[in-house]
C-alpha cells in the first residue's frame, strides 16, 4: 500500500461539511421515559446506536441489541458493575515490586484503559466515564500527579462508579479526591495568613464554576444566553471566586493531622480545620455562608449552591450530548436532556442515568441524520472501534498481570490521552468552531481542534500499525498490541464486492456511499493479481479506517 496516498485520503475528513444526594428511585425503571420504537429496524440502526453508546459496535452486540431492544440494553448496562482500574493496577504494582522491579507507571494505567475500552462488558459506563473525564478534567501531564498512576486510577474509578449516579455525589467525590486537589491546587490550600501575604489559591474555585458546573454566563434551559440590555449576564465575579477559594482551604491527605503531614494516598482527603478559612463568605448568586462553619459544611454548602444553580443542567447536558451524539445539538435537544437533569421523572435532580438515557434515545439522536447532525469521531474511538469491529485478539498478560496494549504515548499521535489533556480545558473545547464552512454556519466542532496536518498523518500511520500490520496469523506477531481477526474477509477470497460489503457492515454499518464502494472494489481489483488475499483484506480495513466516512459519526 502507498501510505502517503492513504494519508491524503484521510485528509478529506477536513472537508466534511454537584450535601450528597441519595438516589431515590430505581434507575433501571424506565416507564416514565419516552422512547423510540424499541427494536432497531436494521443492523445499521443498531450499529449507529452502539457507535454512540460504546467504544465501538461488534457483530455480536449488534445482534444482541436487535434482539432485546434499546430499553433492555440500557437496563442491562445500568445494572453492570464498573470495571475498576485501581485494584488491577495495585495487583500489578505488588507483583512488580515483589519481583524486584520498579512499580507501575502511567503506561500500565493506559494499558488497562485501552484493554477495558476494547473488551470491557460495561461499555456504556466506561464511555460515560470517558465523557465525564473530559469535563471534570485531571491530567498526568501535570507534574504534581504525573508520578501517581495508582492515585489517578482511583480518580477514573470514581468517574466509572458514579457514571449512572447523581452529579452532586460525583462532584463531591472529585472535589475531595487528592489527584484533583493536586491538579487544581486546593490540596494543602490554606487560609490567608495574618499578615495577608499568603492568600488562598483560587484555581479550583474558578474551575469548579467555569468548567465543572455553571459556566461563565447565565443560560436558559436550552443553553441560549440570558441577556440584559442585549448583553450576557456573568454567573459570577472575582469576589465570588475569592470567596469560593476560602471554602476550599484546609484539604490534606486522608490521614493528615496538620496541613503539612500525612502520607500519599488515593483516599478521600480530610480537612484540617486550623488551616480552613471559617470567616463569613458570599458565594454564587449572592448566597451567604455564615462564619464559624466547619470545613466540610462550607464545602457542602458551596457545592449545593452550584448544584442548585439553573445553569448546571444545560451546561453539563450540552457537553454530554457533544461527547455521545452530535457536536451542535439543537436548543430543543439540549432542553429535553436538561429537563431530565432537573427532574428525572421521580423528583430527583442530577440523575446521570436519566440524562444519558435521554441523550441516546432522544428523537434528535435516533431520527434520520440531518446535514448538521453528527460529529467527528473522537480520535481514540477510531482505534477502539477498529479493534471491536474485527474481534481483536488481546495480548496475553505478562508475568506481573499486565496486558500491554502498546498505546503508551497516544497524545502525539491522536491528540488524546485518557486523563492526559494538556490543560484543564480538555483536549478540545465545547465551543470550538472549525474555521470555514462550519464556523460560517454557526456550528460547533470540538474534535476538529485536534485535527491538523500532523495528527491526520500520525493517526493514519498508527491505524496502519494497529490495523494493516497487526492481525491474527501474521508471522512473528507482536506481543504488545491486539491482533485483528481478518478471517471474515479472507474467507471471501477474490469476491471483491463481498469483501467491501463486509468491511462496510463492520466499520460503516451499511452506510458506505456508492462512490466509496466503487473506489474500494476498483482498488481490490487492481491489487488482485499482485498481492495475497491477506494483504487485500488488510488493505480494505486500512482504507476504510482512514476514510472520511469512518471519521464522521452520523
C-alpha positions as CSV (number, residue, x, y, z in Angstrom):
1,X,0.0,0.0,0.0
2,X,1.1,3.6,-0.6
3,X,0.8,5.0,2.9
4,X,1.2,8.6,1.7
5,X,-1.7,8.3,-0.7
6,X,-3.7,6.7,2.1
7,X,-2.9,9.6,4.4
8,X,-4.0,12.1,1.8
9,X,-7.3,10.1,1.5
10,X,-7.8,10.8,5.2
11,X,-7.3,14.5,4.8
12,X,-10.7,14.6,3.1
13,X,-12.2,14.4,6.6
14,X,-11.4,18.1,6.9
15,X,-13.8,18.9,4.1
16,X,-16.9,17.2,5.7
17,X,-19.3,19.9,5.9
18,X,-22.6,18.8,42.5
19,X,-24.6,17.6,50.7
20,X,-24.6,14.4,48.5
21,X,-28.0,13.4,47.2
22,X,-29.1,9.8,47.7
23,X,-30.7,8.1,44.8
24,X,-34.4,7.9,45.4
25,X,-35.5,5.6,42.7
26,X,-34.5,2.5,40.8
27,X,-32.5,3.9,37.8
28,X,-33.4,0.7,35.9
29,X,-37.1,1.6,35.9
30,X,-37.8,3.4,32.7
31,X,-41.5,3.5,32.2
32,X,-41.6,7.3,32.6
33,X,-39.3,7.9,29.6
34,X,-40.4,8.4,26.1
35,X,-38.5,6.1,23.7
36,X,-38.5,5.4,20.0
37,X,-39.6,2.1,18.5
38,X,-37.7,-0.2,20.8
39,X,-36.2,-2.7,18.4
40,X,-33.7,-1.4,15.9
41,X,-35.1,-1.9,12.4
42,X,-31.8,-2.9,10.9
43,X,-28.2,-3.7,11.7
44,X,-27.3,-0.2,10.6
45,X,-29.6,1.4,13.2
46,X,-28.3,-0.9,15.9
47,X,-24.7,-0.1,15.0
48,X,-25.4,3.6,14.9
49,X,-26.7,3.5,18.5
50,X,-23.7,1.3,19.6
51,X,-21.3,3.7,18.0
52,X,-22.8,6.5,20.1
53,X,-23.1,4.4,23.3
54,X,-19.9,2.3,23.4
55,X,-16.3,2.1,22.3
56,X,-17.5,0.6,19.0
57,X,-20.1,-2.0,17.8
58,X,-19.3,-5.6,17.5
59,X,-21.2,-8.0,15.3
60,X,-22.3,-9.9,18.3
61,X,-23.5,-6.8,20.1
62,X,-25.5,-5.6,17.1
63,X,-27.3,-9.0,17.0
64,X,-28.0,-8.8,20.8
65,X,-29.3,-5.2,20.6
66,X,-31.6,-6.1,17.8
67,X,-33.0,-9.0,19.8
68,X,-33.6,-7.2,23.1
69,X,-34.2,-3.5,22.1
70,X,-32.9,-0.2,23.4
71,X,-34.6,-0.1,26.7
72,X,-33.5,-3.6,27.8
73,X,-29.9,-2.9,26.5
74,X,-29.8,0.2,28.7
75,X,-31.3,-1.5,31.7
76,X,-28.6,-4.2,31.5
77,X,-25.9,-1.6,31.1
78,X,-27.1,0.4,34.1
79,X,-27.0,-2.9,36.1
80,X,-23.5,-3.8,35.2
81,X,-20.8,-3.2,37.9
82,X,-17.9,-1.0,37.0
83,X,-14.7,-2.5,35.6
84,X,-12.2,-0.9,38.0
85,X,-8.7,0.2,37.2
86,X,-7.1,0.7,40.7
87,X,-7.4,-2.8,42.1
88,X,-5.9,-4.2,38.9
89,X,-3.1,-1.6,39.0
90,X,-2.4,-2.3,42.7
91,X,-2.1,-6.0,42.0
92,X,0.3,-5.4,39.1
93,X,2.3,-3.0,41.2
94,X,2.6,-5.6,44.1
95,X,3.8,-8.2,41.6
96,X,6.4,-5.9,40.1
97,X,7.7,-4.8,43.5
98,X,7.8,-8.4,44.7
99,X,10.0,-9.3,41.8
100,X,12.4,-6.5,42.5
101,X,11.1,-4.4,39.6
102,X,10.1,-0.8,39.5
103,X,6.4,-0.2,40.3
104,X,3.7,0.7,37.9
105,X,3.8,3.8,35.7
106,X,1.3,5.7,33.7
107,X,2.0,3.2,30.9
108,X,0.3,0.4,32.9
109,X,-2.6,2.7,33.6
110,X,-3.0,3.4,29.9
111,X,-2.7,-0.4,29.1
112,X,-5.6,-1.1,31.4
113,X,-7.7,1.8,30.0
114,X,-7.3,0.5,26.4
115,X,-7.9,-3.1,27.4
116,X,-11.1,-2.1,29.2
117,X,-12.3,0.0,26.3
118,X,-11.7,-2.8,23.9
119,X,-13.1,-5.7,26.0
120,X,-15.0,-4.4,29.0
121,X,-18.5,-5.6,29.4
122,X,-19.7,-2.2,31.0
123,X,-19.3,-0.3,27.7
124,X,-21.8,2.5,28.4
125,X,-20.5,3.1,31.9
126,X,-16.9,3.3,30.6
127,X,-17.9,5.6,27.7
128,X,-19.7,7.9,30.1
129,X,-16.7,7.9,32.4
130,X,-14.6,8.9,29.4
131,X,-17.0,11.8,28.7
132,X,-17.0,12.9,32.3
133,X,-13.2,12.8,32.4
134,X,-13.3,15.5,29.7
135,X,-15.5,17.7,31.8
136,X,-14.0,17.1,35.3
137,X,-10.5,17.1,34.0
138,X,-7.3,16.0,35.7
139,X,-4.2,15.2,33.7
140,X,-1.0,13.2,34.1
141,X,0.7,16.0,32.1
142,X,0.7,17.9,35.4
143,X,3.9,17.2,37.4
144,X,2.1,17.0,40.7
145,X,0.3,13.8,39.7
146,X,2.3,12.5,36.8
147,X,4.1,10.0,39.0
148,X,1.0,8.7,40.7
149,X,-0.7,6.2,38.4
150,X,-2.5,4.3,41.2
151,X,-4.0,7.5,42.6
152,X,-5.0,8.6,39.2
153,X,-6.6,5.2,38.5
154,X,-8.8,5.8,41.6
155,X,-10.0,9.0,40.0
156,X,-11.0,7.1,36.9
157,X,-12.8,4.6,39.1
158,X,-14.7,7.4,40.8
159,X,-16.0,8.5,37.4
160,X,-16.9,4.9,36.5
161,X,-18.6,4.1,39.8
162,X,-20.6,7.3,39.7
163,X,-21.4,7.4,36.0
164,X,-25.0,6.3,36.5
165,X,-25.4,8.1,39.9
166,X,-26.0,11.6,40.9
167,X,-23.9,14.5,39.6
168,X,-23.9,16.1,43.1
169,X,-22.3,13.0,44.5
170,X,-19.8,12.9,41.7
171,X,-18.7,16.5,42.1
172,X,-18.4,15.9,45.8
173,X,-16.1,12.9,45.3
174,X,-14.0,14.6,42.7
175,X,-13.6,17.7,44.9
176,X,-12.3,15.6,47.8
177,X,-10.1,13.5,45.6
178,X,-6.3,14.1,46.2
179,X,-5.5,13.9,42.5
180,X,-7.9,16.6,41.7
181,X,-6.6,18.5,44.8
182,X,-3.1,18.4,43.5
183,X,-4.0,19.1,39.9
184,X,-6.0,22.2,40.7
185,X,-4.0,23.1,43.8
186,X,-6.6,23.1,46.6
187,X,-4.6,20.3,48.1
188,X,-2.9,21.9,51.2
189,X,-4.6,25.2,50.3
190,X,-4.5,27.4,53.4
191,X,-6.5,30.4,54.7
192,X,-4.9,33.8,54.4
193,X,-2.0,34.5,56.7
194,X,-2.4,37.1,59.4
195,X,-0.1,39.5,57.5
196,X,-2.1,39.0,54.3
197,X,0.9,37.9,52.3
198,X,-0.5,34.4,51.8
199,X,-3.9,34.2,50.2
200,X,-6.0,31.1,49.4
201,X,-5.3,29.6,46.0
202,X,-8.2,30.4,43.6
203,X,-7.5,27.7,41.0
204,X,-10.1,25.1,42.0
205,X,-12.6,27.8,43.0
206,X,-12.5,29.2,39.5
207,X,-12.6,25.9,37.6
208,X,-15.3,24.2,39.6
209,X,-17.6,27.1,38.5
210,X,-16.4,27.8,35.0
211,X,-15.8,24.2,33.8
212,X,-17.4,21.7,36.2
213,X,-20.8,23.2,36.9
214,X,-22.3,26.6,35.7
215,X,-20.1,28.2,33.1
216,X,-19.4,31.9,32.6
217,X,-22.7,33.3,31.7
218,X,-26.4,32.8,32.7
219,X,-28.2,30.3,30.4
220,X,-31.7,29.3,29.7
221,X,-32.6,25.6,29.9
222,X,-31.9,25.2,26.2
223,X,-28.4,26.8,26.7
224,X,-29.3,30.0,24.9
225,X,-27.8,33.0,26.8
226,X,-29.9,35.2,29.1
227,X,-29.4,38.8,28.1
228,X,-29.8,42.1,29.9
229,X,-29.7,45.1,27.7
230,X,-28.6,42.9,24.9
231,X,-25.6,41.6,26.8
232,X,-24.9,38.2,28.5
233,X,-25.1,38.2,32.3
234,X,-22.0,36.8,34.1
235,X,-22.7,33.9,36.5
236,X,-20.1,35.2,39.0
237,X,-17.4,37.8,39.5
238,X,-14.0,37.9,41.1
239,X,-15.4,38.4,44.5
240,X,-17.2,35.1,44.3
241,X,-14.0,33.4,43.1
242,X,-12.2,34.8,46.1
243,X,-14.9,33.6,48.5
244,X,-15.0,30.1,47.0
245,X,-11.2,30.0,47.3
246,X,-11.8,30.4,51.1
247,X,-14.2,27.5,51.0
248,X,-11.6,25.2,49.5
249,X,-9.0,25.6,52.2
250,X,-7.6,23.0,54.7
251,X,-7.5,20.0,52.4
252,X,-4.8,17.4,53.0
253,X,-4.2,13.6,52.9
254,X,-6.8,11.3,54.4
255,X,-4.6,10.5,57.4
256,X,-3.1,14.0,57.9
257,X,-3.3,15.7,61.3
258,X,-1.8,19.0,60.3
259,X,-1.7,20.9,57.0
260,X,1.8,19.6,56.3
261,X,1.9,16.0,57.4
262,X,0.2,12.8,56.2
263,X,1.2,10.1,53.7
264,X,0.4,9.9,50.0
265,X,-2.8,8.0,49.3
266,X,-5.7,7.9,46.9
267,X,-8.2,8.0,49.7
268,X,-10.7,10.9,50.1
269,X,-9.0,14.0,51.6
270,X,-9.6,15.2,55.1
271,X,-9.8,18.9,56.1
272,X,-7.5,20.5,58.7
273,X,-9.8,23.0,60.5
274,X,-6.9,25.1,61.7
275,X,-6.0,25.8,58.0
276,X,-9.5,26.4,56.9
277,X,-11.0,29.8,56.5
278,X,-14.0,30.0,58.7
279,X,-15.0,33.6,58.0
280,X,-18.3,34.5,56.5
281,X,-18.5,34.2,52.8
282,X,-20.7,35.4,49.9
283,X,-21.0,32.8,47.1
284,X,-22.7,32.4,43.8
285,X,-26.0,34.2,43.5
286,X,-25.1,36.4,46.4
287,X,-25.8,33.5,48.8
288,X,-24.2,34.0,52.2
289,X,-22.3,31.4,54.3
290,X,-22.1,32.2,58.0
291,X,-18.9,32.5,59.9
292,X,-17.8,29.6,62.1
293,X,-18.8,26.7,60.0
294,X,-16.7,23.6,59.7
295,X,-14.7,22.9,56.5
296,X,-17.0,20.0,55.4
297,X,-20.1,22.2,55.9
298,X,-18.6,25.1,54.0
299,X,-17.7,22.8,51.1
300,X,-21.1,21.0,51.1
301,X,-23.0,24.3,51.1
302,X,-20.8,25.7,48.4
303,X,-21.3,22.7,46.2
304,X,-25.0,22.7,46.9
305,X,-25.3,26.2,45.6
306,X,-23.6,25.2,42.4
307,X,-25.7,22.1,42.0
308,X,-28.9,24.1,42.6
309,X,-27.9,26.8,40.0
310,X,-30.2,26.8,36.9
311,X,-27.1,26.8,34.6
312,X,-25.8,23.4,35.7
313,X,-28.5,21.4,33.8
314,X,-28.0,22.9,30.3
315,X,-24.2,23.3,30.9
316,X,-23.5,19.7,31.7
317,X,-26.2,18.3,29.4
318,X,-24.8,20.0,26.3
319,X,-21.3,18.8,26.8
320,X,-22.5,15.2,27.4
321,X,-24.6,15.4,24.2
322,X,-21.5,16.5,22.3
323,X,-19.4,13.6,23.6
324,X,-22.0,11.0,22.5
325,X,-24.2,12.1,19.6
326,X,-23.7,15.5,18.0
327,X,-21.3,18.4,18.1
328,X,-24.0,21.0,17.5
329,X,-27.1,19.9,19.4
330,X,-30.3,22.0,18.8
331,X,-31.6,24.1,21.7
332,X,-34.6,21.8,21.8
333,X,-32.4,18.7,22.2
334,X,-30.4,20.4,25.0
335,X,-33.6,21.4,26.7
336,X,-35.1,17.9,26.7
337,X,-31.9,16.5,28.2
338,X,-31.5,19.3,30.7
339,X,-35.1,18.7,31.8
340,X,-34.1,15.2,32.8
341,X,-31.2,16.6,34.7
342,X,-33.6,18.9,36.6
343,X,-36.1,16.1,37.2
344,X,-35.6,12.5,36.2
345,X,-39.3,11.8,36.5
346,X,-39.1,10.8,40.1
347,X,-38.3,14.3,41.6
348,X,-34.5,13.8,41.6
349,X,-32.1,16.4,40.2
350,X,-28.8,15.4,38.6
351,X,-29.5,11.7,37.8
352,X,-26.9,10.9,35.2
353,X,-28.6,7.6,34.2
354,X,-31.7,9.6,33.2
355,X,-29.5,12.2,31.4
356,X,-27.6,9.6,29.3
357,X,-30.8,7.7,28.5
358,X,-32.4,10.8,27.2
359,X,-29.3,11.7,25.2
360,X,-29.2,8.3,23.5
361,X,-33.0,7.8,22.9
362,X,-33.8,11.4,22.0
363,X,-35.5,12.0,18.7
364,X,-32.5,14.0,17.6
365,X,-30.3,11.0,18.3
366,X,-32.4,8.2,16.8
367,X,-34.0,10.1,14.0
368,X,-32.7,10.3,10.4
369,X,-29.4,12.2,10.5
370,X,-29.5,15.7,9.1
371,X,-26.8,17.8,7.4
372,X,-25.9,19.5,10.6
373,X,-26.1,16.4,12.9
374,X,-23.4,14.0,14.0
375,X,-19.8,14.7,14.9
376,X,-16.2,13.9,14.1
377,X,-15.3,10.7,15.9
378,X,-13.0,11.3,18.9
379,X,-9.6,10.2,17.7
380,X,-9.1,7.3,20.2
381,X,-12.6,6.0,19.3
382,X,-11.4,5.3,15.8
383,X,-8.9,2.8,17.2
384,X,-11.2,1.2,19.8
385,X,-13.9,0.8,17.2
386,X,-11.4,-0.8,14.8
387,X,-10.4,-3.4,17.5
388,X,-14.0,-4.2,18.3
389,X,-15.2,-4.4,14.7
390,X,-12.7,-7.1,13.9
391,X,-12.8,-9.0,17.2
392,X,-9.2,-8.2,18.0
393,X,-7.3,-10.9,19.9
394,X,-5.8,-9.3,23.1
395,X,-2.2,-9.9,24.1
396,X,-1.5,-12.3,26.9
397,X,-0.9,-11.0,30.3
398,X,2.8,-10.8,31.3
399,X,4.3,-12.4,34.5
400,X,3.0,-9.5,36.6
401,X,-0.5,-9.5,35.3
402,X,-0.3,-6.5,32.9
403,X,-1.6,-6.7,29.4
404,X,0.5,-4.4,27.1
405,X,-1.7,-2.7,24.5
406,X,1.1,-0.6,23.0
407,X,-0.6,2.8,23.3
408,X,1.7,4.5,25.9
409,X,2.0,7.8,24.1
410,X,-1.2,8.4,22.2
411,X,-1.3,12.2,22.7
412,X,1.3,12.9,19.9
413,X,-0.4,10.5,17.6
414,X,-4.1,11.1,18.2
415,X,-4.3,14.3,20.2
416,X,-5.8,12.4,23.1
417,X,-4.6,10.5,26.2
418,X,-7.0,9.2,28.8
419,X,-6.7,11.5,31.8
420,X,-3.9,13.3,30.0
421,X,-5.2,16.5,28.4
422,X,-2.7,19.3,28.1
423,X,-4.8,21.7,30.2
424,X,-7.9,21.7,32.4
425,X,-9.9,22.7,29.3
426,X,-9.7,19.2,27.8
427,X,-8.3,18.0,24.5
428,X,-10.8,20.2,22.7
429,X,-13.2,22.9,23.9
430,X,-17.0,22.5,23.5
431,X,-17.3,25.9,21.8
432,X,-14.6,25.3,19.2
433,X,-15.7,26.1,15.6
434,X,-13.6,24.9,12.7
435,X,-12.8,28.0,10.6
436,X,-14.6,28.0,7.2
437,X,-17.9,26.3,6.4
438,X,-18.5,25.0,9.9
439,X,-17.9,28.3,11.7
440,X,-19.7,30.2,8.9
441,X,-22.8,28.1,9.5
442,X,-22.7,28.8,13.3
443,X,-21.9,25.1,14.1
444,X,-19.5,23.7,16.6
445,X,-16.9,21.0,16.1
446,X,-14.8,20.3,19.2
447,X,-12.9,17.3,17.8
448,X,-11.7,19.3,14.9
449,X,-9.5,21.2,17.4
450,X,-7.1,18.1,17.5
451,X,-7.2,17.6,13.7
452,X,-4.3,19.1,11.7
453,X,-1.8,18.1,9.1
454,X,0.3,16.4,11.7
455,X,-2.4,14.4,13.5
456,X,-4.0,13.4,10.2
457,X,-0.8,11.7,9.2
458,X,0.2,10.3,12.6
459,X,-3.3,8.9,13.2
460,X,-3.2,7.3,9.7
461,X,0.2,5.8,10.4
462,X,-1.0,4.5,13.8
463,X,-4.0,2.9,12.2
464,X,-1.7,1.3,9.7
465,X,0.3,-0.2,12.6
466,X,-2.7,-1.4,14.6
467,X,-4.8,-2.3,11.6
468,X,-2.9,-3.3,8.5
469,X,0.1,-4.6,10.3
470,X,-1.4,-6.3,13.4
471,X,-3.5,-9.4,12.5
472,X,-4.1,-12.9,13.6
473,X,-2.0,-15.3,11.5
474,X,0.9,-13.0,10.8
475,X,4.4,-14.3,11.1
476,X,6.3,-13.1,14.3
477,X,3.2,-11.3,15.7
478,X,3.9,-8.5,18.2
479,X,3.1,-9.3,21.8
480,X,2.3,-5.8,22.8
481,X,-0.8,-5.0,20.8
482,X,-4.2,-6.5,19.8
483,X,-4.4,-8.5,16.6
484,X,-7.3,-8.1,14.2
485,X,-9.2,-11.2,13.1
486,X,-9.3,-10.7,9.3
487,X,-10.7,-14.2,8.6
488,X,-14.2,-12.8,7.7
489,X,-12.5,-11.1,4.8
490,X,-10.0,-13.6,3.7
491,X,-12.8,-16.3,3.6
492,X,-14.4,-14.3,0.8
493,X,-11.3,-14.9,-1.4
494,X,-11.5,-12.8,-4.6
495,X,-15.1,-11.7,-4.3
496,X,-14.2,-8.1,-4.1
497,X,-17.7,-6.7,-3.8
498,X,-18.4,-9.1,-0.9
499,X,-15.1,-8.1,0.9
500,X,-16.1,-4.4,0.6
501,X,-19.6,-5.1,1.9
502,X,-18.2,-7.0,4.9
503,X,-15.9,-4.0,5.7
504,X,-19.0,-1.7,5.2
505,X,-21.0,-3.8,7.6
506,X,-18.4,-4.0,10.3
507,X,-16.9,-0.5,10.1
508,X,-19.5,1.8,8.4
509,X,-22.6,-0.2,9.4
510,X,-24.1,-0.3,6.0
511,X,-23.8,3.4,5.3
512,X,-20.9,3.3,2.7
513,X,-21.5,5.6,-0.2
514,X,-21.7,4.2,-3.7
515,X,-18.7,6.2,-4.7
516,X,-16.6,4.9,-1.9
517,X,-17.8,1.3,-2.7
518,X,-16.8,1.6,-6.3
519,X,-13.4,3.0,-5.4
520,X,-12.6,0.3,-3.0
521,X,-13.7,-2.5,-5.4
522,X,-11.6,-1.0,-8.1
523,X,-8.6,-0.9,-5.6
524,X,-9.0,-4.5,-4.8
525,X,-9.3,-5.4,-8.4
526,X,-6.1,-3.6,-9.2
527,X,-4.3,-5.5,-6.3
528,X,-5.8,-8.9,-7.1
529,X,-3.1,-10.3,-9.3
530,X,-0.2,-8.8,-7.3
531,X,-0.9,-9.4,-3.6
532,X,-2.2,-12.1,-1.3
533,X,-5.8,-12.3,-0.1
534,X,-4.5,-11.4,3.4
535,X,-3.0,-8.2,2.0
536,X,-6.2,-7.3,0.2
537,X,-8.2,-7.9,3.4
538,X,-5.8,-5.7,5.5
539,X,-5.7,-3.0,2.8
540,X,-9.5,-2.7,2.7
541,X,-9.6,-2.4,6.5
542,X,-7.0,0.3,6.5
543,X,-8.6,2.3,3.6
544,X,-11.9,2.3,5.4
545,X,-10.2,3.2,8.8
546,X,-8.6,6.4,7.3
547,X,-11.6,7.4,5.2
548,X,-13.8,10.4,5.8
549,X,-16.8,8.2,6.1
550,X,-15.2,6.4,9.0
551,X,-14.0,9.7,10.5
552,X,-17.5,11.1,10.8
553,X,-20.1,9.7,13.2
554,X,-23.7,10.4,12.0
